[in-house]
Amino acid sequence: MGALYIEKEAVTDPWLLPVLLANDARKKGAIILVGAKVLAVNNGEYEQVETTRGVFRGRCVVNCGGLYGDVVDRLAGKEQFRY
């Protein structure tokens, strides 16, 4: 058995960190919706997200569109994704 130590470096599990962050967000009142396609995003005092599973409003909406994150970004009227 062995190990490699590199000062000021860390290894992060690519699955565990998002799961932990989602769990913490749920504890703080966030709603996590999976399996829904985003149809529209309306900006205003509250963000309103229309999906195939209903309409949701919130002060803070996190884009977790994964491979479709750029599509969700454009629906929100933003062009922040770069290729």
C-alpha positions, 0 to 999 in steps of 0.5 A, a space after each residue: 500500500 502506498 500514497 502520494 502527497 502533493 502539497 497544496 493539492 486535493 482530490 475531490 470525488 466528482 459525485 460526492 461533492 454535488 450530493 453533499 451540496 444538494 443535501 445541505 441545500 435541502 436542509 436549508 429549504 431548497 427544492 431539488 427537482 429531477 427528471 423535468 425539462 425546463 421550458 421557460 425562465 422568467 426573470 423578475 422580483 422572483 425567478 419563475 421556472 416553467 418545467 414539464 413538472 410544474 411552475 416554480 418560483 424562487 429568489 435563487 435558482 441554480 442551473 444544474 442542467 448538466 449537458 443542457 446547461 447552455 440551453 437553460 442559460 439561454 432560456 434565462 436570457 443569459 449567454 454566459 456559457 462559452 465553448 
